[in-house]
Amino acid sequence: MLGILWGLAIFLIAAVIAIFTSGVRIIKPYEQGLLIVLGKYKRRLNSGFNWVLPLISEVIRIDLRTQVLDVPPQEVITRDNSPTTVDAIIYSRVVDPEKSYFEVSNYRLATISLAQTTLRSAIGNMNLDEVLYNRATINTTLCTTLDEATDPWGVKVEAVEIKEVQPSGRVTKAMEEQTSAEREKRAEILRSEGERKSKILVAEGEKQSRILEAEGVKQSKILEAEGEKLAQILRKQGEAQGLRVLSLGSATLDQKSLSVLSLDTLSKMADGQSTKIVFPFELTKLIEGASSYITSGRKIEEHKVSEYSDLEKIIGKTEEILGKIPTSEEIGAQIKKMKEGESEREEKKV
């Protein structure tokens, strides 16, 4: 009998310990506990060790971390009647544990279902091009709409991101053809623009070449004219110098000497191959003058020999008439200067 009593006591002690232990609740740091006693909400349980009345208490753990909810792909008809498959991701977290548990049966499923209907409504009001190129606008619209709708559930929607937008096969093929045509169009435009610029550059180069060629011809003609001018000046100065020498030398000749020189000139002219000779003076006067002093038939009048001072009084000073006659060194220096100027102009053209 005593053994039975000891066994019953041990059993009761173990049962009490087990019942007491069942009232211990450990709440993790990222969780919030909701205490319900006999079907009535009592209070929140913070993270750490908590003890509740065993057997009659229920603790609901709510995860407060940001959760990723995957919206399944669904086919949506855009405003321009293009079938498109769209899916998305929702980033949300619980900000009010009581509302997330008592105001909605399953806030995750409710948020996903609401995102599907909102996504279908948003894309249905847009054209396919807007859906493809304005994902940021769609994300912002969905996030704002879902956040307002889930606020009574104690859920905060932090972000919504469109994962993929996949048009139907026929639409995709048409888009590829459109893209190919657009790229060919841009390539043709770029090719035409390049050809136009190339022709402009070639024409500009030919124009510049003709300008340089004309400039070169101009400079060449200027140099030729300058050289011809210098040659004529030197030639005329030489002729003038010869005439000066001839005039000064003939000033000392008398009538006899002039007659002899004239007859000598006639003999040289007769040696030529020409059958017609034109004499620039009266031939009979020349013969009379020569016979006068050869035969001594009459006396030849003597004339006074001209002096250089008398010639200068008549025709002026030699330096004033002929000008300065350049020396060979001065002519060489001037030609060298002209060649250097021409070389500089050629270098500028290059």
DRENSEGU-36146 format. One line per 2 residues: number of its first residue (from 1); their letters; for each residue x, y, z of C-alpha. Coordinates in nm, 2 decimals. Each point is the difference from the previous one (the first is absolute). Example, Ala and Ser with C-alpha at 12.3 -4.5 7.8 and 13.67 -1.06 7.14 Angstrom:
REM residues 2
1	AS	1.23,-0.45,0.78; 0.14,0.34,-0.07
This chain:
REM residues 350
1	ML	0.00,0.00,0.00; 0.28,0.24,0.08
3	GI	0.17,-0.08,-0.33; -0.32,0.09,-0.18
5	LW	-0.02,0.33,0.18; 0.36,0.08,-0.08
7	GL	-0.06,-0.08,-0.37; -0.32,0.22,0.00
9	AI	0.19,0.29,0.16; 0.29,-0.02,-0.25
11	FL	-0.25,-0.01,-0.29; -0.18,0.31,0.13
13	IA	0.33,0.19,0.05; 0.10,-0.09,-0.36
15	AV	-0.34,0.10,-0.13; 0.02,0.34,0.18
17	IA	0.35,0.06,-0.14; -0.11,-0.09,-0.35
19	IF	-0.30,0.22,0.02; 0.21,0.29,0.14
21	TS	0.26,-0.05,-0.27; -0.27,0.00,-0.27
23	GV	-0.07,0.37,0.09; 0.35,0.11,-0.10
25	RI	0.02,0.19,-0.34; 0.32,0.12,-0.16
27	IK	-0.05,0.29,-0.24; 0.28,0.05,-0.25
29	PY	0.14,0.36,-0.06; -0.17,0.04,-0.35
31	EQ	-0.34,-0.13,0.13; -0.29,0.15,0.19
33	GL	-0.23,-0.23,0.21; -0.37,0.05,0.04
35	LI	-0.15,-0.16,0.32; -0.35,-0.14,-0.02
37	VL	-0.15,-0.14,0.32; -0.32,-0.20,-0.02
39	GK	-0.07,0.15,-0.34; 0.05,0.36,0.11
41	YK	0.30,0.22,-0.11; 0.20,0.11,0.30
43	RR	0.32,0.17,-0.10; 0.32,-0.01,-0.21
45	LN	0.30,-0.21,0.10; 0.34,0.15,-0.05
47	SG	0.31,-0.18,-0.11; 0.17,-0.22,0.26
49	FN	-0.14,-0.22,0.28; -0.38,0.01,0.07
51	WV	-0.22,-0.21,0.22; -0.37,-0.04,-0.07
53	LP	-0.27,-0.20,0.17; 0.03,-0.35,-0.13
55	LI	-0.28,-0.19,-0.16; -0.22,0.30,-0.04
57	SE	0.23,0.24,-0.18; 0.10,0.03,-0.37
59	VI	0.29,0.20,-0.14; 0.00,0.11,-0.36
61	RI	0.35,0.09,-0.14; 0.01,0.27,-0.27
63	DL	0.32,0.04,-0.21; 0.09,0.38,-0.02
65	RT	0.27,-0.04,-0.26; -0.03,0.12,-0.36
67	QV	-0.15,-0.28,-0.20; 0.03,-0.07,-0.37
69	LD	-0.33,-0.10,-0.16; 0.01,-0.14,-0.36
71	VP	-0.30,0.10,-0.22; -0.06,-0.29,-0.24
73	PQ	0.02,0.07,-0.38; -0.34,0.10,-0.15
75	EV	-0.11,0.10,-0.34; -0.12,0.36,-0.04
77	IT	-0.16,0.17,-0.29; 0.15,0.35,-0.06
79	RD	-0.19,0.30,-0.12; 0.11,-0.07,-0.36
81	NS	-0.13,-0.36,0.03; 0.34,-0.16,0.03
83	PT	0.00,-0.32,0.21; 0.29,0.02,0.25
85	TV	0.12,-0.22,0.28; 0.12,0.19,0.31
87	DA	0.13,-0.10,0.34; 0.13,0.20,0.29
89	II	0.16,-0.01,0.35; -0.14,0.18,0.31
91	YS	0.21,0.11,0.29; -0.22,0.04,0.31
93	RV	0.02,-0.02,0.38; -0.24,0.00,0.29
95	VD	-0.02,0.32,0.20; -0.31,-0.08,0.21
97	PE	-0.01,-0.36,0.12; -0.36,0.02,0.13
99	KS	-0.14,0.12,-0.33; 0.20,-0.25,-0.21
101	YF	-0.15,-0.29,0.20; -0.35,0.12,0.10
103	EV	-0.10,0.21,-0.30; 0.09,-0.25,-0.28
105	SN	0.02,-0.37,0.00; 0.32,-0.03,-0.20
107	YR	0.17,0.33,-0.07; 0.26,-0.15,-0.24
109	LA	-0.25,-0.16,-0.22; -0.22,0.31,0.01
111	TI	0.29,0.22,-0.10; 0.09,-0.22,-0.29
113	SL	-0.35,-0.02,-0.12; -0.04,0.38,0.03
115	AQ	0.32,0.04,-0.19; -0.13,-0.21,-0.29
117	TT	-0.31,0.19,-0.04; 0.17,0.34,0.03
119	LR	0.27,-0.11,-0.25; -0.27,-0.11,-0.25
121	SA	-0.18,0.34,0.04; 0.32,0.21,-0.03
123	IG	0.13,-0.17,-0.31; -0.35,-0.01,-0.16
125	NM	0.01,0.38,-0.01; 0.34,0.01,-0.18
127	NL	0.12,-0.08,-0.35; 0.26,-0.28,-0.05
129	DE	0.28,0.25,-0.07; -0.08,0.18,0.33
131	VL	0.01,-0.33,0.19; 0.34,-0.09,-0.15
133	YN	0.17,0.34,0.05; -0.18,0.14,0.31
135	RA	0.05,-0.27,0.26; 0.10,0.26,0.26
137	TI	-0.34,0.16,-0.04; -0.18,-0.33,0.03
139	NT	0.21,-0.09,0.31; -0.08,0.34,0.17
141	TL	-0.38,-0.03,-0.08; -0.02,-0.36,0.13
143	CT	0.20,0.09,0.32; -0.23,0.29,0.08
145	TL	-0.32,-0.18,-0.07; 0.10,-0.31,0.20
147	DE	0.13,0.20,0.29; -0.33,0.18,0.03
149	AT	-0.20,-0.32,-0.03; 0.20,-0.20,0.25
151	DP	0.02,0.27,0.26; -0.32,-0.12,0.18
153	WG	0.17,-0.34,0.03; 0.30,0.14,0.18
155	VK	0.23,-0.08,-0.30; 0.24,0.25,-0.15
157	VE	0.09,-0.05,-0.37; 0.35,0.13,-0.04
159	AV	0.06,-0.07,-0.37; -0.14,-0.17,-0.31
161	EI	0.22,-0.12,-0.29; -0.11,-0.13,-0.33
163	KE	0.21,-0.31,-0.07; -0.09,-0.07,-0.36
165	VQ	-0.22,0.12,-0.28; -0.04,-0.25,-0.27
167	PS	-0.23,0.08,-0.30; -0.16,-0.28,-0.20
169	GR	0.19,-0.18,-0.27; -0.16,0.19,-0.29
171	VT	0.05,0.34,0.17; 0.37,-0.09,0.08
173	KA	0.06,-0.09,-0.37; -0.15,0.32,-0.12
175	ME	0.21,0.19,0.26; 0.31,-0.17,-0.13
177	EQ	-0.08,0.09,-0.36; -0.07,0.36,0.11
179	TS	0.33,0.02,0.19; 0.19,-0.14,-0.30
181	AE	-0.17,0.25,-0.24; 0.08,0.28,0.24
183	RE	0.36,-0.10,0.02; 0.03,-0.03,-0.38
185	KR	-0.16,0.34,-0.03; 0.25,0.15,0.24
187	AE	0.29,-0.18,-0.17; -0.11,0.14,-0.34
189	IL	-0.03,0.35,0.15; 0.35,-0.03,0.14
191	RS	0.13,-0.13,-0.33; -0.15,0.28,-0.19
193	EG	0.12,0.26,0.25; 0.35,-0.15,-0.03
195	ER	-0.01,0.01,-0.38; -0.12,0.36,0.01
197	KS	0.28,0.11,0.23; 0.25,-0.19,-0.21
199	KI	-0.11,0.18,-0.32; 0.01,0.33,0.19
201	LV	0.35,-0.07,0.11; 0.11,-0.11,-0.34
203	AE	-0.15,0.31,-0.16; 0.15,0.22,0.26
205	GE	0.34,-0.16,-0.06; -0.03,0.05,-0.38
207	KQ	-0.10,0.36,0.06; 0.30,0.05,0.22
209	SR	0.22,-0.17,-0.25; -0.12,0.22,-0.28
211	IL	0.05,0.31,0.22; 0.36,-0.11,0.08
213	EA	0.06,-0.08,-0.37; -0.13,0.34,-0.11
215	EG	0.21,0.16,0.27; 0.30,-0.18,-0.12
217	VK	-0.06,0.10,-0.36; -0.05,0.36,0.12
219	QS	0.32,0.00,0.19; 0.18,-0.17,-0.29
221	KI	-0.12,0.26,-0.24; 0.10,0.28,0.24
223	LE	0.35,-0.15,0.03; 0.02,-0.04,-0.38
225	AE	-0.12,0.36,-0.05; 0.25,0.12,0.26
227	GE	0.28,-0.20,-0.17; -0.10,0.13,-0.34
229	KL	-0.01,0.35,0.13; 0.35,-0.03,0.15
231	AQ	0.13,-0.16,-0.32; -0.15,0.28,-0.22
233	IL	0.15,0.27,0.24; 0.34,-0.17,-0.02
235	RK	-0.03,-0.05,-0.38; -0.09,0.37,-0.06
237	QG	0.26,0.12,0.24; 0.26,-0.21,-0.19
239	EA	-0.12,0.14,-0.33; 0.01,0.35,0.14
241	QG	0.35,-0.07,0.14; 0.10,-0.11,-0.35
243	LR	-0.14,0.31,-0.16; 0.18,0.21,0.25
245	VL	0.32,-0.17,-0.08; -0.06,0.03,-0.37
247	SL	-0.10,0.37,0.03; 0.31,0.08,0.21
249	GS	0.22,-0.19,-0.24; -0.14,0.15,-0.31
251	AT	0.04,0.35,0.13; 0.37,0.00,-0.09
253	LD	-0.05,-0.13,-0.36; 0.03,0.24,-0.29
255	QK	-0.17,-0.02,-0.34; 0.27,-0.23,-0.15
257	SL	-0.03,-0.25,0.28; -0.38,0.00,-0.03
259	SV	0.02,-0.06,-0.38; 0.24,-0.29,0.06
261	LS	-0.22,-0.16,0.26; -0.31,0.04,-0.23
263	LD	0.18,-0.17,-0.29; 0.11,-0.29,0.23
265	TL	-0.36,-0.04,0.10; -0.10,-0.02,-0.36
267	SK	0.25,-0.28,-0.06; -0.14,-0.20,0.29
269	MA	-0.35,0.04,-0.12; 0.09,-0.12,-0.35
271	DG	0.14,-0.33,0.15; -0.35,-0.10,0.11
273	QS	-0.23,-0.25,-0.18; -0.29,0.25,-0.05
275	TK	-0.09,0.10,-0.35; -0.15,0.33,0.11
277	IV	0.19,0.26,0.20; -0.15,0.32,0.14
279	FP	0.24,0.28,0.09; -0.11,0.24,0.28
281	FE	0.18,0.30,-0.16; 0.07,0.15,-0.35
283	LT	0.27,-0.20,-0.17; 0.11,0.27,-0.25
285	KL	0.10,0.24,0.28; 0.21,-0.27,0.16
287	IE	0.18,-0.07,-0.33; 0.06,0.37,-0.06
289	GA	0.14,0.05,0.35; 0.24,-0.29,-0.05
291	SS	0.12,0.11,-0.34; 0.06,0.35,0.12
293	YI	0.29,-0.09,0.23; 0.12,-0.32,-0.19
295	TS	0.06,0.19,-0.33; 0.09,0.33,0.17
297	GR	-0.22,0.17,-0.26; -0.13,0.24,0.26
299	KI	0.08,0.11,0.34; -0.19,-0.16,0.28
301	EE	-0.12,0.24,0.26; 0.13,-0.07,0.35
303	HK	-0.25,-0.01,0.28; 0.06,0.04,0.37
305	VS	0.01,-0.32,0.20; -0.27,-0.02,0.26
307	EY	0.09,0.01,0.37; -0.16,-0.21,0.27
309	SD	-0.11,0.31,0.19; -0.18,0.12,-0.32
311	LE	-0.19,-0.33,-0.03; -0.10,0.02,0.37
313	KI	-0.13,0.35,-0.05; -0.22,-0.13,-0.29
315	IG	-0.12,-0.34,0.13; 0.06,0.05,0.37
317	KT	0.22,-0.19,0.24; 0.05,-0.36,-0.06
319	EE	-0.11,-0.12,0.35; -0.32,0.20,-0.02
321	IL	-0.10,-0.15,-0.34; 0.10,-0.36,0.05
323	GK	-0.07,-0.03,0.37; 0.19,-0.22,0.24
325	IP	0.13,-0.30,-0.18; 0.00,-0.30,0.24
327	TS	0.31,-0.20,0.04; 0.01,-0.38,-0.04
329	EE	0.01,-0.05,0.38; -0.32,0.21,0.04
331	IG	-0.18,-0.19,-0.28; 0.10,-0.33,0.16
333	AQ	-0.13,0.12,0.34; -0.33,0.11,-0.15
335	IK	-0.05,-0.34,-0.18; 0.08,-0.19,0.32
337	KM	-0.25,0.21,0.19; -0.27,-0.08,-0.26
339	KE	0.07,-0.37,0.03; -0.02,0.01,0.38
341	GE	-0.34,0.18,-0.02; -0.13,-0.27,-0.24
343	SE	0.12,-0.28,0.23; -0.18,0.16,0.30
345	RE	-0.32,0.02,-0.20; 0.03,-0.37,-0.10
347	EK	0.04,-0.09,0.36; -0.31,0.19,0.10
349	KV	-0.20,-0.18,-0.27; 0.11,-0.34,0.14
